[in-house]
């Protein structure tokens, strides 16, 4: 018998009395299928898209899935995770990551101990190696297939690469000066708990950089339920308003929240981000620099 999905309250409010309202769902709704029936849709190998319904918390405005996979189910799904870059070139991805780094530089001296969760092949951390003066690099990357490329980026630095999403027990207390999480918190089941537990590892002047899809973005509004970020991988999706609530609840102060420029190949934007696979469009080989889909937040711990 297939294991049922787990029920969850708003991961920011964590209050059973907090009211929520249905915001968007697929047809059929993902929660109407069993876990075994949902598996083929995890890697988006099927043309038909199905995701778990998103509801909006009326208290904190977070968009989240009240029915979601259990940790054991997620372990099984992530074990078969495929590349989700959609064939976007490394050079294009590097330009987007450099834009995130340029925002960070305004708020961090780029010194001390560096922590990144989910660095992949190291397109963000390579900026920190080139322009920063960090003493240690703590890199938590569960995808072992990219660790060789990541190791090349930090090979001249003092570093540790750990094959897990995040293990706080391995980190020194009170020493981490910069935390980078790019497209990480929209995958975490307990973002508030993670942020609270992380605080004891941070230096007093530490800075946290958080990049997430923006469910209030122009791209999301244009695409409707076709928006590519509505997927089985995301138990919640943030907006500038809900990011502020997340950080406030976890005990952080926001230094900035802003829309980011992303670089998209035209075909990727149409096919993957907006999911208009059935529409014919000109074969245009051009990269677009647009403020459409993501937001970056920079925060620091409250004393």
C-alpha positions in Angstrom: 0.0 0.0 0.0 1.3 3.4 -0.9 2.2 5.7 2.0 -0.1 8.7 2.2 1.2 12.3 2.1 1.7 14.2 5.3 -0.5 17.0 6.5 1.3 20.2 7.6 0.4 23.6 9.0 1.9 26.8 7.6 5.7 26.4 8.1 6.0 30.0 9.3 3.1 30.4 11.6 2.9 26.7 12.6 -0.5 27.5 14.1 -3.4 25.1 13.5 -5.8 28.1 13.9 -4.2 30.1 11.1 -6.6 30.3 8.2 -5.5 29.5 4.6 -7.2 29.8 1.2 -6.7 27.7 -1.9 -4.4 29.7 -4.4 -3.5 27.4 -7.3 -3.8 23.7 -8.2 -3.1 21.4 -11.1 -5.6 19.3 -12.9 -6.0 16.8 -11.3 -4.7 18.1 -8.0 -1.6 16.2 -6.9 -3.0 15.3 -3.5 -5.7 13.3 -5.2 -3.1 10.8 -6.4 -1.1 8.3 -4.4 2.6 8.6 -3.8 3.4 5.9 -6.4 1.2 7.7 -9.0 3.0 11.0 -8.3 6.6 9.6 -8.8 6.6 9.9 -12.6 5.8 13.6 -12.3 8.7 14.4 -9.9 11.3 14.9 -12.7 8.9 16.4 -15.1 9.6 13.7 -17.7 5.9 13.6 -18.6 4.3 16.4 -20.7 1.3 16.6 -18.3 2.2 18.6 -15.2 0.8 17.8 -11.8 1.8 19.4 -8.5 0.4 19.5 -4.9 -2.0 22.3 -4.4 -0.8 25.6 -2.9 -2.8 27.4 -0.3 -2.1 31.0 1.1 -1.8 31.6 4.8 -4.0 34.6 5.6 -1.8 35.5 8.5 1.7 35.6 7.0 0.8 35.4 3.2 3.1 32.3 2.7 2.1 30.1 -0.3 2.6 26.5 0.8 1.4 22.9 0.4 -0.8 21.7 3.3 -0.3 18.1 2.0 3.3 17.2 1.2 5.8 14.3 1.1 7.2 12.8 4.2 11.0 12.9 4.8 11.3 9.2 3.8 9.3 9.8 0.6 11.6 12.8 -0.2 14.7 10.7 0.3 13.4 8.3 -2.3 12.4 11.0 -4.8 15.7 13.0 -4.5 17.7 9.8 -4.9 16.5 9.7 -8.5 16.7 13.5 -9.1 17.7 14.5 -12.6 19.5 17.7 -13.8 17.0 20.5 -13.6 18.9 23.2 -15.5 17.1 22.3 -18.7 20.2 22.5 -20.7 21.0 26.1 -19.9 24.7 26.8 -20.5 27.1 27.2 -17.6 28.1 30.7 -18.9 24.4 31.9 -18.7 24.0 30.4 -15.2 27.3 32.1 -14.1 26.0 35.5 -15.1 22.9 35.1 -12.9 25.0 33.9 -10.0 27.4 36.9 -10.4 24.3 39.2 -10.1 23.5 37.6 -6.8 27.1 38.1 -5.6 27.1 41.8 -6.6 24.1 42.3 -4.2 25.9 40.5 -1.4 29.0 42.6 -1.7 27.2 45.6 -0.4 26.5 43.9 2.9 29.4 41.5 3.7 33.2 42.1 4.1 33.7 38.7 2.6 35.8 37.5 5.5 35.6 34.8 8.2 34.0 31.4 7.7 31.8 30.7 4.6 28.8 28.3 4.6 26.8 27.4 1.5 24.0 24.8 1.4 23.5 23.4 -2.1 26.4 25.0 -4.0 26.1 22.6 -6.9 29.2 23.0 -9.1 30.2 26.2 -7.3 29.1 29.0 -9.6 28.4 31.3 -6.6 31.3 30.3 -4.4 33.8 31.0 -7.2 33.0 34.7 -6.9 33.8 34.5 -3.1 37.1 32.7 -3.8 38.0 35.3 -6.4 37.1 38.4 -4.4 36.8 37.3 -0.8 39.2 36.5 2.0 37.5 33.6 3.8 39.4 31.4 6.2 37.2 28.3 5.8 34.6 27.1 3.3 31.9 24.8 4.6 30.0 23.3 1.6 27.0 21.0 2.1 26.2 19.4 -1.3 24.2 16.1 -1.2 24.6 15.6 -5.0 27.9 13.6 -5.1 28.0 13.8 -8.9 28.9 17.6 -8.8 31.4 17.4 -6.0 34.4 17.0 -8.3 33.7 20.2 -10.1 33.0 22.0 -6.7 36.3 20.8 -5.3 38.1 22.3 -8.3 36.7 25.7 -7.4 38.0 25.7 -3.8 41.0 23.5 -4.3 43.4 26.3 -3.2 41.3 27.1 -0.1 40.7 25.4 3.3 37.4 23.6 2.7 35.1 20.8 3.7 32.5 19.3 1.3 29.8 17.3 3.0 27.4 15.0 1.2 24.3 16.1 3.0 21.8 19.0 2.8 22.9 20.5 6.2 24.5 19.0 9.3 24.8 21.7 12.0 26.8 19.4 14.3 29.8 19.7 12.0 30.0 23.5 12.2 31.9 25.5 14.8 29.7 27.6 17.2 29.7 31.4 16.7 32.1 31.4 13.7 30.2 31.4 10.4 30.2 34.9 8.9 28.4 34.3 5.7 25.6 31.8 4.9 24.5 31.3 1.3 21.3 29.4 0.4 20.3 29.7 -3.3 17.0 27.9 -4.1 17.2 26.0 -0.8 14.5 27.3 1.5 11.7 26.6 -0.9 12.7 22.9 -0.6 12.9 22.7 3.2 10.1 21.3 5.3 11.0 23.4 8.3 12.6 26.7 7.2 11.9 28.5 10.6 13.4 25.7 12.6 16.5 25.5 10.4 17.1 29.3 10.7 16.7 29.2 14.5 19.1 26.3 14.9 21.6 28.0 12.6 21.9 31.1 14.8 24.2 29.5 17.4 26.7 28.8 14.6 26.8 32.4 13.4 29.2 35.2 14.2 27.6 38.3 15.7 27.9 40.2 12.4 27.0 37.3 10.2 25.1 37.8 6.9 22.7 35.4 5.3 21.9 35.4 1.6 18.7 33.8 0.5 17.5 33.4 -3.2 14.1 32.1 -4.0 11.5 32.1 -6.8 9.0 34.9 -6.3 5.4 33.7 -6.4 4.3 37.4 -6.7 6.5 38.0 -9.8 5.3 39.1 -13.2 6.3 35.8 -14.7 4.2 33.9 -12.1 1.2 36.1 -12.8 1.5 35.8 -16.6 2.0 32.0 -16.5 -0.8 31.2 -14.0 -0.7 27.5 -13.0 1.7 26.9 -15.9 4.5 28.7 -13.9 7.4 26.3 -13.7 8.0 26.8 -10.0 4.7 25.2 -9.1 6.2 21.8 -8.8 6.3 18.7 -6.6 9.8 19.9 -5.4 8.6 23.0 -3.6 6.6 22.6 -0.4 6.4 26.4 -0.2 7.2 29.4 -2.5 8.0 32.8 -1.1 7.3 36.4 -1.9 9.0 39.5 -0.5 6.2 39.7 2.1 6.5 36.1 3.3 10.3 36.3 3.3 10.1 39.2 5.7 7.7 37.2 7.9 10.0 34.1 7.8 13.1 36.1 8.9 11.1 38.0 11.6 9.7 34.7 13.0 13.2 33.1 13.0 14.9 36.0 14.7 16.6 37.8 11.9 16.5 41.4 10.5 16.1 42.0 6.8 18.8 44.2 5.3 17.3 44.1 1.8 14.8 42.2 -0.3 14.9 42.9 -4.0 14.1 41.4 -7.4 17.1 39.9 -9.2 18.1 39.9 -12.8 18.1 36.4 -14.3 19.5 35.4 -17.7 17.2 33.1 -19.7 17.6 31.6 -23.1 14.4 32.4 -25.0 13.5 28.7 -25.5 14.1 27.9 -21.8 11.8 30.8 -20.7 9.0 29.6 -22.9 9.3 25.9 -22.5 10.4 25.4 -18.9 9.6 28.5 -16.9 6.2 29.2 -18.5 5.5 25.6 -19.7 4.1 26.6 -23.1 5.4 23.4 -24.8 2.5 23.2 -27.2 2.9 26.8 -28.6 5.0 27.3 -31.7 7.5 30.1 -31.5 10.4 31.3 -33.7 13.7 29.6 -33.3 15.4 32.6 -31.6 18.9 31.9 -30.1 19.0 34.9 -27.7 19.6 35.3 -24.0 17.3 37.6 -22.1 18.2 39.6 -19.0 15.0 40.1 -17.1 13.7 40.8 -13.6 11.0 38.1 -13.8 11.2 35.2 -11.5 13.5 35.5 -8.5 14.1 37.6 -5.4 17.2 37.9 -3.1 17.0 38.6 0.6 20.0 39.5 2.8 19.5 39.3 6.5 21.5 39.2 9.8 20.7 37.6 13.2 19.1 39.7 15.8 21.2 40.0 19.0 
